[in-house]
């Protein structure tokens, strides 16, 4: 499958500008989001957007940066580092796009355990707040 620089460029632009609203255009209708703290995959554009928009608010601060990028066709593995409430977080975004340059699968993996715990707490707060909004 061909390398998909247009989709990857769009993702990096959304991250750089912290534009969670722009995610809706980038996500396929059948997108699946795999959270590091939720057991079941979140299926469909609406749920994937909901989780990713919360993640934008939790992860993307002045310390966030991608440190490595591996791309193979329509698949990318992006390693990142950030700091949340004094905890250093190291993780990987694994992203797959379709032929229409839309994300069809997004998986986040995190380390260490202390980082997973703080992300779980922060994400729970963000998701609860968005339910009430």
Order of alpha helices (4+ residues) and beta strands (2+ residues): alpha-alpha-beta-beta-alpha-beta-beta-beta-beta-alpha
